[in-house]
Amino acid sequence: MKLFRYRRPSLRVLLGITRVKSKIRKETGISTFQRYTLPRRIKQRMLQKIGVYSPTVTPIRQTVKGKFPTPLGLIKKKD
């Protein structure tokens, strides 16, 4: 562990609850099952099949959000 940390670890991390929980999820295979059944993953797969994440549509999506595509990525939207 580093001497200086950017963030203070949570109580769950210090007690080891997070590590035990993720170990149980991996051993039981819940994570692999949920990757196909979670609503956000179903929506993501649907958008991939439609072509929303294709290289031709990506600049259009970014422009709508206010991020203008440039060769070097120098122009960024100020929030």
Secondary structure, 3 states (H helix, E strand, C coil): CCCCCCCCCCHHHHHCHHHHHHHHHHHHCHHHHHHHHCHHHHHHHHHHHHCCCCCCCHHHHHHHHCCCCCCCCCCCCCC
